[in-house]
Amino acid sequence: MLSQEEKSRYSKQIILPEVGMNGQERLQAAKVLVIGAGGLGCPVLQYLVAAGVGDIGIADGDVVDISNLQRQVLYTVEDIGQQKAEIARKKLNALNPHVSIKTYPVFIDRSNATEIMSSYDIVVDGSDNFATRYLVNDACVILDKPMVSGAIYKFEGQVSVFNFKNGPTYRCIFPEPPGADESPNCADIGVIATLPGIIGSIQANEVIKIITGLGEVLSGKLLVIDTLTMDSRIFQFKLNEANKKTDHLPEPAEYCKVQVREVGYDEFQKVIQETEHVDLLDVREKEEHVAGNIGGINIPLSMIESSYHLFDPEHTIALYCASGVRSNRFANLLLEKGFKKVVCLRGGITHVHPKAS
């Protein structure tokens, strides 16, 4: 039941005949998990909390970095270095104290995905890498939960709803994960500030439609928007029944070659200075390292095959390069070899050490 204060708060929604009191009470009773409190997660969370979704979960193991502030509008400079999930919860509680918010300040992975997701009705994927998307998709299939997915690239974004009422899954339109060189992220390519807000708002809208039963959900449909031309297209795809037979979460290497922890410069320095056993590694070519570096030993990416024996699997290996692409690739090769503690400098050192490019 809604209190009088809640009825006033949501009045503009309740007076919509398609929503009404019944629809608002459905929102109040709903439980939604948002994976990723970054560019997409911020607008998703803000609008779902504002709309009155009763229980919200936030899963994100990252901290706020200054490079996030261009598009992750939930945060301010005072939040830099703090856990995104916890800061988001505080800001969202101030927006709407009637919503219950639970935080999971961890990265979703094979060890925790089904346990965390099992308590929620709908899962929103706001992650920024393919490994997590495939993992979340497979966990949603196992748990039989809809997944509201969003993705962004430079000036273009896409939204779809997977596994909705036995509908197609993420693997039905994207059967296989891309290779590391085929899947650049925002840190490597960049993204216009407004794009995550547009795509995240559409994701929130899909969640509200699912909960209230309104309109046509983007199930079996991929909405693609180009913000430079404002052209939008919808691509339709069908269910492949084989993708519904997932009954376990594969090993990380089977998902994608980009499941790497990437952090901003401040957090990277914190890892180097505060971790008990850490190996700092510049994976650029020798002449690049000589021209300028931030320390560590220099082993070019091209020499990794002959260098595995130099690393201690129990140590944290901190990698950097010029733009983040080579260090990400190096990190994935280490992960495939069984190394567990690998961290990369997001975006490389060019922007923090211009002469080291």
URSUL-V488106 format. One record per run of one state. SS is the DSSP state (a for helix, b for strand, c for the rest). FROM is the first residue (numbers start at 0). LEN is the number of residues. If there is no record, write none. Layout:
BEGIN
[[SS:FROM:LEN] [SS:FROM:LEN]]
END
This chain:
BEGIN
[[c:0:3] [a:3:6] [c:9:1] [a:10:4] [c:14:5] [a:19:10] [c:29:1] [b:30:5] [c:35:3] [a:38:13] [c:51:3] [b:54:5] [c:59:3] [b:62:1] [c:63:2] [a:65:3] [c:68:8] [a:76:3] [c:79:3] [b:82:1] [a:83:12] [c:95:4] [b:99:5] [c:104:8] [a:112:5] [c:117:4] [b:121:4] [c:125:4] [a:129:14] [c:143:2] [b:145:9] [c:154:1] [b:155:7] [c:162:7] [a:169:4] [c:173:6] [a:179:3] [c:182:3] [a:185:4] [c:189:1] [b:190:1] [c:191:3] [a:194:18] [c:212:6] [b:218:1] [c:219:1] [b:220:6] [c:226:4] [b:230:6] [c:236:4] [a:240:4] [c:244:7] [a:251:4] [c:255:5] [b:260:3] [c:263:1] [a:264:10] [c:274:3] [b:277:5] [c:282:3] [a:285:6] [c:291:5] [b:296:2] [c:298:2] [a:300:6] [c:306:1] [a:307:3] [c:310:5] [b:315:5] [c:320:4] [a:324:12] [c:336:5] [b:341:4] [c:345:12]]
END
